[in-house]
Amino acid sequence: MIFFCIPQVKDQIYKLSKKSSYKNLNTELFDFFDGINNGNNSYHGKRLNCSSPNPFIKKRIEGRGGFRIYYYIIEINDSLFLTALHPKVGKLGKSNLSKDEIKSAQKRITRIETTLKSL
């Protein structure tokens, strides 16, 4: 599987990893992606778009109080796009993305998918 990260998430990872309370983020992301490459189920999490052939999934990493990632899998290209990320606790923590934030992430994915289909 090929992994991609949209620019907004790249910026968020950089911002969070500079804070001592989120210093383990890079390790947790590496472990998540490494697990998928080693056969762990990439569909494990809550699917947010049940009617689409390409799953948009939210998943908790590092257990309770860790981080939540949102990703989209395009099976044709065997690609995974990390589309949103947030800590669950701490100064920048929140329990979930808002409905508007989820819609925004899904719109970004629609643009990516359209671009990939045109290649």
N, C-alpha and C positions, 0 to 999 in steps of 0.2 A: 504494500500500500504506500502511496505517496502522500506526504503530509504538507499542507500549506497553512499559512497563517495570514489573515488579512491585516492590512496596516494598522487598523485601530487596535487590534489585539496585540500586535507586536509592540505598539507604544504602551499599552496597558501592562504587558509583561515587564518591559523595561522599567516602568514607573514603580510597579509593585516590588520588583526584585531589589530595588535600591533601599527599601525600607526593611529594617531588621526584623520586624514581626512577620514579614512575608519572604524571608530569605530562602526558604525551602521550595519556593515555587518552581524554579528551574529544574530541580531534582524531581519534583512530583510530575511535571510535564514530561520530562525525559522517561520516567518510569511508565507513565501512561502510554506514550507512543511506542516505547520498547515492548511493552506488553502486547500491544496490537500486532506488532511485527512478529512476535513470537507465538502468535496464535490465539491470544485472548480475544474474547468476543467484542468487536468494536460496536456492536449494537446494544451492549449492556448499558442501560440508562433509561431515562424516560423519553419516549419518542413524542415529539411535539407536532408532527405533521403526518398523521396516520394515513391520509389519503394520497400522499405523494410516493412515487416509486423510490425516490432518493431520501433516505431518512435524515431528519434534523433532530438531534438528540442532545438532551442535557444530562450531564453526569457529574457526580460529586467525586472529587479526587482528594486524597489524603483523609478520607473518612469524615466524621462529624467535625464541624468547625474548620474544615480545610478550605478548599476552593471549589467552585462550580465552573465547569466549562460547557460550552455549547458548540456542537460541531455538526457538520453536514457531510454526508458520504455520497459521492457520485460513483456509482458502481461501474458505469461504463469505463471510466478512466481509472478505476480503483484508487480514487483520491479521497482524502479526508481534509476538509477545510475547517480550521479552528476559527469560529466566527464571533465568539464572545467569551469573556472570562471575568470572574469576580471572586474576591475572597468572601467567605461566609462570616468571618468575625474580624474584629479590629476596627480601626478608625475608618477604613474604606470598605468595610464589610457590609453585606446586605443578604437577605435570605434568598431572594430570587431577582431576576430581571423583571422589569415592569412589562406589561403587555405591549406598550409602545416600543420598548427596547427589543423585545422578541420580534415584533413586526419589522423593525428596522434591520435586524440581523437577517431575517428571511428575505427581505428585499435585496440586501447585498448579495445573498446567495443566488437569487434569481438572476441578477446581473452577471454573476460569475458563470452560472450554468449556461446562460444565453451566449456568453462569449466563448465558452468551451465548445458548444455545439457548432459555432460558426467556424471553428478552426479546421 
